[in-house]
Amino acid sequence: MQHSRIRDISETGMSILLPEGETCGDLAKPGRALAAILSLPSGVVRLRAEVVHCSAPRGGSGGLLVGACISEIPAEDRDRVAAYIAERS
């Protein structure tokens, strides 16, 4: 899922918007392990996640929406994500 965008993120999961033209195929198959690098204002976060679902986003915005559960994230990066979410709440 190169050059995808995180649409929503929580401390336990995220939704990833794939560009138009991508398919749910093997790339976004439920159970598939993903490695993600997020660039937050406080620094880079590296994590691993597992695909839960893949579907067309509501509202016809194009591309596909992949829901993923965060399965592995270093404590420092988890704190960075939690602070990022808190700033936007």
Backbone as CSV, one residue per row, in Angstrom:
resi,resn,N_x,N_y,N_z,CA_x,CA_y,CA_z,C_x,C_y,C_z
1,MET,0.831,-1.177,0.000,0.000,0.000,0.000,0.878,1.245,0.000
2,GLN,1.748,1.340,-0.923,2.623,2.499,-0.984,1.830,3.750,-1.321
3,HIS,2.250,4.870,-0.762,1.654,6.179,-1.031,0.167,6.234,-0.691
4,SER,-0.196,5.542,0.361,-1.562,5.598,0.858,-1.640,6.678,1.927
5,ARG,-2.854,7.068,2.280,-3.050,8.106,3.293,-3.853,7.535,4.456
6,ILE,-3.453,7.898,5.653,-4.229,7.526,6.835,-5.408,8.486,6.909
7,ARG,-6.594,7.939,6.892,-7.796,8.780,6.936,-8.204,9.069,8.375
8,ASP,-8.165,8.047,9.218,-8.497,8.171,10.635,-7.529,7.292,11.417
9,ILE,-7.236,7.699,12.663,-6.374,6.885,13.507,-6.853,6.969,14.949
10,SER,-6.730,5.838,15.637,-6.991,5.779,17.072,-5.798,5.077,17.701
11,GLU,-5.840,4.884,18.996,-4.725,4.199,19.651,-4.694,2.707,19.328
12,THR,-5.782,2.175,18.772,-5.845,0.742,18.481,-6.001,0.397,17.006
13,GLY,-6.308,1.382,16.167,-6.519,1.071,14.764,-6.468,2.291,13.875
14,MET,-6.636,2.056,12.580,-6.598,3.151,11.619,-7.337,2.751,10.352
15,SER,-7.771,3.759,9.615,-8.333,3.519,8.296,-7.373,4.154,7.291
16,ILE,-7.094,3.396,6.256,-6.115,3.783,5.246,-6.840,3.950,3.922
17,LEU,-6.675,5.094,3.295,-7.300,5.351,2.005,-6.296,5.014,0.905
18,LEU,-6.633,3.996,0.121,-5.783,3.602,-1.004,-6.121,4.465,-2.204
19,PRO,-5.142,4.741,-3.056,-5.422,5.560,-4.234,-6.380,4.867,-5.192
20,GLU,-7.029,5.664,-6.019,-7.920,5.130,-7.044,-7.146,4.169,-7.927
21,GLY,-7.792,3.100,-8.328,-7.150,2.114,-9.182,-6.630,0.907,-8.408
22,GLU,-6.507,1.018,-7.084,-6.082,-0.120,-6.264,-7.267,-1.065,-6.101
23,THR,-6.972,-2.318,-5.813,-8.018,-3.293,-5.557,-7.811,-3.896,-4.177
24,CYS,-8.861,-4.522,-3.644,-8.747,-5.129,-2.320,-7.919,-6.405,-2.366
25,GLY,-7.831,-7.097,-3.447,-6.998,-8.285,-3.635,-6.165,-8.716,-2.440
26,ASP,-5.015,-9.326,-2.702,-4.135,-9.825,-1.649,-3.561,-8.700,-0.798
27,LEU,-3.378,-7.532,-1.381,-2.780,-6.401,-0.681,-3.561,-6.025,0.571
28,ALA,-4.873,-6.072,0.496,-5.711,-5.651,1.619,-6.594,-6.790,2.124
29,LYS,-6.103,-8.010,2.006,-6.842,-9.192,2.445,-6.920,-9.215,3.975
30,PRO,-8.108,-9.441,4.556,-8.219,-9.510,6.016,-7.198,-10.487,6.602
31,GLY,-6.539,-10.048,7.673,-5.512,-10.849,8.319,-4.094,-10.544,7.841
32,ARG,-3.975,-9.851,6.726,-2.650,-9.529,6.187,-1.923,-8.558,7.119
33,ALA,-0.646,-8.806,7.329,0.178,-7.924,8.157,0.677,-6.748,7.320
34,LEU,0.660,-5.569,7.918,1.138,-4.359,7.254,2.205,-3.690,8.113
35,ALA,3.155,-3.052,7.481,4.110,-2.184,8.169,3.776,-0.769,7.714
36,ALA,3.686,0.160,8.659,3.332,1.535,8.311,4.305,2.507,8.962
37,ILE,4.559,3.577,8.261,5.361,4.676,8.789,4.501,5.920,8.703
38,LEU,4.247,6.542,9.856,3.440,7.749,9.920,4.337,8.930,10.228
39,SER,4.097,10.012,9.562,4.841,11.234,9.836,3.921,12.176,10.608
40,LEU,4.196,12.315,11.911,3.428,13.208,12.774,4.256,14.451,13.062
41,PRO,3.634,15.536,13.482,4.390,16.745,13.816,5.483,16.497,14.864
42,SER,5.249,15.514,15.750,6.221,15.220,16.810,7.296,14.228,16.390
43,GLY,7.199,13.706,15.179,8.207,12.765,14.689,7.590,11.598,13.934
44,VAL,8.453,10.711,13.505,8.042,9.547,12.718,7.631,8.408,13.651
45,VAL,6.544,7.732,13.294,6.029,6.589,14.050,6.067,5.367,13.143
46,ARG,6.641,4.294,13.650,6.655,3.030,12.918,5.769,2.044,13.668
47,LEU,4.941,1.326,12.913,4.046,0.361,13.546,3.741,-0.787,12.612
48,ARG,3.172,-1.826,13.191,2.660,-2.953,12.418,1.168,-3.040,12.707
49,ALA,0.421,-3.432,11.688,-1.028,-3.536,11.820,-1.514,-4.750,11.043
50,GLU,-2.766,-5.115,11.288,-3.382,-6.237,10.597,-4.672,-5.769,9.938
51,VAL,-4.826,-6.090,8.664,-6.019,-5.694,7.915,-7.253,-6.386,8.497
52,VAL,-8.308,-5.589,8.707,-9.577,-6.107,9.206,-10.603,-6.157,8.080
53,HIS,-10.639,-5.106,7.241,-11.592,-5.081,6.125,-11.084,-4.154,5.027
54,CYS,-11.695,-4.296,3.867,-11.402,-3.428,2.733,-12.719,-3.186,1.996
55,SER,-13.017,-1.910,1.731,-14.272,-1.580,1.067,-14.161,-0.221,0.379
56,ALA,-15.158,0.094,-0.415,-15.226,1.424,-1.026,-15.638,2.416,0.056
57,PRO,-15.006,3.589,0.128,-15.381,4.566,1.150,-16.769,5.145,0.881
58,ARG,-17.452,5.544,1.937,-18.758,6.201,1.789,-18.553,7.549,1.131
59,GLY,-19.519,7.961,0.370,-19.453,9.277,-0.254,-18.777,9.268,-1.611
60,GLY,-18.361,8.083,-2.087,-17.793,7.990,-3.428,-16.553,8.813,-3.652
61,SER,-15.645,8.856,-2.666,-14.446,9.684,-2.822,-13.368,9.013,-3.658
62,GLY,-13.613,7.831,-4.179,-12.635,7.133,-5.002,-11.677,6.344,-4.146
63,GLY,-10.955,5.447,-4.768,-10.015,4.622,-4.036,-10.729,3.593,-3.175
64,LEU,-10.014,3.024,-2.241,-10.563,2.029,-1.330,-10.177,2.371,0.095
65,LEU,-10.974,1.907,1.028,-10.730,2.154,2.440,-10.373,0.832,3.113
66,VAL,-9.209,0.785,3.752,-8.755,-0.403,4.464,-8.782,-0.107,5.958
67,GLY,-9.461,-0.944,6.722,-9.465,-0.833,8.173,-8.414,-1.768,8.733
68,ALA,-7.572,-1.273,9.624,-6.501,-2.093,10.182,-6.411,-1.898,11.696
69,CYS,-6.099,-2.978,12.387,-5.918,-2.977,13.838,-4.412,-2.915,14.118
70,ILE,-3.990,-1.968,14.937,-2.567,-1.850,15.268,-2.177,-3.035,16.144
71,SER,-1.170,-3.785,15.697,-0.766,-4.987,16.417,0.567,-4.833,17.144
72,GLU,1.394,-3.914,16.691,2.702,-3.735,17.311,3.177,-2.301,17.114
73,ILE,3.522,-1.659,18.222,4.005,-0.285,18.159,4.872,-0.045,19.403
74,PRO,6.068,0.488,19.245,6.898,0.777,20.414,6.184,1.752,21.361
75,ALA,6.445,1.620,22.659,5.780,2.449,23.674,5.940,3.941,23.389
76,GLU,7.122,4.369,23.000,7.365,5.786,22.706,6.493,6.261,21.542
77,ASP,6.368,5.413,20.509,5.530,5.778,19.362,4.054,5.752,19.733
78,ARG,3.649,4.816,20.593,2.250,4.758,21.047,1.906,6.053,21.782
79,ASP,2.845,6.524,22.623,2.640,7.789,23.343,2.523,8.955,22.366
80,ARG,3.323,8.935,21.312,3.303,9.996,20.304,1.951,10.022,19.581
81,VAL,1.424,8.836,19.244,0.114,8.746,18.591,-0.977,9.228,19.542
82,ALA,-0.923,8.817,20.807,-1.923,9.231,21.793,-1.918,10.747,21.963
83,ALA,-0.747,11.352,22.004,-0.655,12.817,22.138,-1.227,13.492,20.894
84,TYR,-0.954,12.956,19.716,-1.464,13.510,18.463,-3.000,13.475,18.463
85,ILE,-3.561,12.355,18.893,-5.026,12.225,18.936,-5.612,13.195,19.953
86,ALA,-4.991,13.292,21.128,-5.487,14.188,22.178,-5.489,15.648,21.726
87,GLU,-4.486,16.047,20.955,-4.406,17.422,20.457,-5.560,17.757,19.528
88,ARG,-6.115,16.758,18.865,-7.181,16.976,17.890,-8.571,16.694,18.437
89,SER,-8.662,16.296,19.681,-9.973,15.976,20.279,-10.646,17.208,20.831
